[in-house]
Amino acid sequence: MATPDVPVSDTRQPLGPLAERGWSLHSSDFADADATVSELGKLGDRLGTRVAGRAGSFEEIIEPHGADDAHPRSLSARYGLGALPFHTELSHRTRPCRYLLLGCIAPGSPAAATMLLDWKTLGFSVEELDLLEGTPMLVRSGRRSFYSTILAPGGAFLRYDPGCLEPVDQRGRMALALIEDRIAGASPQAHQWRQGDILVIDNWRVLHGRSPSDRGSGRRLARILINA
Ligand SMILES: [Fe+2]
């Protein structure tokens, strides 16, 4: 892709692009998974505090899952190996984590890209932002389900995940349709993974998704989640 890589070892301004466009890419020639995971942790610890993922772990290895062997409430359970739609990580928590860090242990074959989309480029009008900020939605998370809005007060973050957001009235249906419509017409960036790549994503600003994958592709990413 056109953006310059930032070596992990460059400690002068390694996270500059993160502030400018909501994500940054750090490349290394780490050949083994342990080194990538270790760098992932170092970058994450500079940004904030680790948060446990859905399975309770502070460090996860993610692989494409078919619908039949995925966590029942995950997007994979609904979309399987097809394209995973854009979403905010941990939308089912009252406050989604601030940063999402992904490290490439193996890009897999065929490789699947990670898609990135800054919600502030979706062109919402003032009225549309009001709709997103003022319309209650049901956030499904089993016994911990709650009501919230897509846009946090003041636009601090966008909560969007078609797997857990449910409208409760006509305005809610309008709000979801609005986002789906804008995402469908957007021009996201696609990151094609190479072994050792690390992506740092501002989860409050940049939605992420995955292009279609294949069972047994061998694609493996390490993931950590950070509160800040
Ligand atoms: Fe995700």
Residues whose N, C-alpha, C, O or C-beta is under 5 A from the ligand:
A	BS01	LIG	E89
